[in-house]
Every structure is written in structure tokens, then in C-alpha cells.
Amino acid sequence: MKKLEQNNAYIDGANLHRGIQSQGWILDYRRFRIWLREKHGVKSAYLFLGMIPKNQTLYRILQEAGFILEFKEVVYDRNGKPKGNCDADLVLKTTMDFFQKQFKKAIIVTSDGDYAGLVKMLFSQQALQMVVSPSTEQKCSILLKRLNAPTTYLGQSRMRPLLELKKEKAPDADGTAQGSSS
């Protein structure tokens, strides 16, 4: 286990969700938060997402898992699809925290090239621990990859068993869980 090093994670929530979902699995946010803390010394993990009132239960679960939620007001397109673009909020919070010396190193969780400027600035100041891309290397923005910043791809097969939400086995007809108990 890595000692908490005053590192902060800044997470594009929609990009994380969609990136993992595109790989065909569901992220266990509790395990992801533990991974950030134990593997990368993350003390504070800021999760940026759009505020949708019907998702209150999800927000409570994320907070209980240890995330600090940063909400953006949601607007809806013509088809009623919610849009809560948090890019500017994430960049502003990270930059403010950097200049206020609120962290030793930052972890930016996204595959979105819109964050290339932020990543470049942090990397040049030796304040970037890494980029965590929710996608595979092939689906991560070329703008991020060109920076040659340290990057972990959650879409890699080795990450899935560690961070995937495990489905409970259904009880058998006699009410016991299936599988061996030895």
C-alpha cells in the first residue's frame, strides 16, 4: 500500500463512465477509489458530473465510497438528453489547487483531448502523477498521447478483474449460493 502523499485525483465522471461502459463492463467505484488511494497515494478524489435529481442514490453511494462530488448544472438537448459538460470546472479546480499547493501530484482521469493543456501544464511543472484513461490506448485522444505523460489505460485486460463490479451469484433452488465452498 502506498502512503497517502497528498495526491489528488480529478475525474471526468461522464468520460469515466462512458469509457468503461464502451469496454463492456461496469466499474466498481468503491474498488476504484481504494485503487487510487492504495496504488497512487490519492488523498482527495474529485468526481465531476452533471447534477440530475433522480440520481441522488448514486451520488450518496459515490460519496460513501470516498469521492468528493463536484456538480455541474445539467441542460437538456432537443431530445431530452442531459448534458453536464464539466471540462472547464475540472480544469479550473485543478489549476486553482495547483497554485494553492493543495496537492503534491495530480491524477487526471479522462480520455478526452480537451484536457491536453491541463496535462501539459501539470507535466511540465512535475505536478502530474499520471493520466488514467478509462479507454484503451487506441481510443484515448491523440492529443493526450502526444504529451508522453505517464498513462494507465483502464481498458487494458489486466485492469478489468481488479476494478470490475462483481455480480453476486444467484442462490440455487435450495437457497444456497452456487459454487464450491472449499
ChimeraX attribute file (.defattr): number of C-alpha atoms within 10 A of each C-alpha:
attribute: neighborCount
match mode: 1-to-1
recipient: residues
	/A:1	9
	/A:2	12
	/A:3	12
	/A:4	16
	/A:5	14
	/A:6	16
	/A:7	22
	/A:8	28
	/A:9	29
	/A:10	23
	/A:11	24
	/A:12	25
	/A:13	20
	/A:14	17
	/A:15	20
	/A:16	21
	/A:17	16
	/A:18	14
	/A:19	24
	/A:20	20
	/A:21	15
	/A:22	13
	/A:23	16
	/A:24	9
	/A:25	16
	/A:26	18
	/A:27	20
	/A:28	15
	/A:29	17
	/A:30	18
	/A:31	15
	/A:32	16
	/A:33	21
	/A:34	16
	/A:35	17
	/A:36	21
	/A:37	23
	/A:38	15
	/A:39	13
	/A:40	23
	/A:41	21
	/A:42	25
	/A:43	19
	/A:44	21
	/A:45	21
	/A:46	21
	/A:47	23
	/A:48	24
	/A:49	25
	/A:50	20
	/A:51	19
	/A:52	16
	/A:53	9
	/A:54	8
	/A:55	10
	/A:56	11
	/A:57	10
	/A:58	10
	/A:59	18
	/A:60	12
	/A:61	13
	/A:62	17
	/A:63	14
	/A:64	11
	/A:65	16
	/A:66	18
	/A:67	22
	/A:68	17
	/A:69	19
	/A:70	19
	/A:71	16
	/A:72	17
	/A:73	13
	/A:74	17
	/A:75	14
	/A:76	10
	/A:77	9
	/A:78	6
	/A:79	6
	/A:80	8
	/A:81	9
	/A:82	15
	/A:83	17
	/A:84	17
	/A:85	19
	/A:86	22
	/A:87	16
	/A:88	11
	/A:89	16
	/A:90	22
	/A:91	18
	/A:92	12
	/A:93	13
	/A:94	23
	/A:95	16
	/A:96	12
	/A:97	15
	/A:98	18
	/A:99	9
	/A:100	9
	/A:101	11
	/A:102	16
	/A:103	19
	/A:104	16
	/A:105	24
	/A:106	28
	/A:107	25
	/A:108	27
	/A:109	25
	/A:110	26
	/A:111	27
	/A:112	20
	/A:113	15
	/A:114	15
	/A:115	20
	/A:116	18
	/A:117	14
	/A:118	19
	/A:119	23
	/A:120	17
	/A:121	13
	/A:122	22
	/A:123	19
	/A:124	11
	/A:125	11
	/A:126	12
	/A:127	17
	/A:128	22
	/A:129	21
	/A:130	20
	/A:131	22
	/A:132	21
	/A:133	26
	/A:134	28
	/A:135	26
	/A:136	18
	/A:137	17
	/A:138	10
	/A:139	14
	/A:140	20
	/A:141	18
	/A:142	14
	/A:143	15
	/A:144	23
	/A:145	17
	/A:146	10
	/A:147	13
	/A:148	10
	/A:149	17
	/A:150	13
	/A:151	17
	/A:152	17
	/A:153	21
	/A:154	23
	/A:155	23
	/A:156	15
	/A:157	11
	/A:158	10
	/A:159	12
	/A:160	17
	/A:161	10
	/A:162	15
	/A:163	20
	/A:164	16
	/A:165	16
	/A:166	12
	/A:167	7
	/A:168	7
	/A:169	10
	/A:170	10
	/A:171	11
	/A:172	10
	/A:173	8
	/A:174	7
	/A:175	8
	/A:176	10
	/A:177	13
	/A:178	12
	/A:179	9
	/A:180	5
	/A:181	5
	/A:182	3
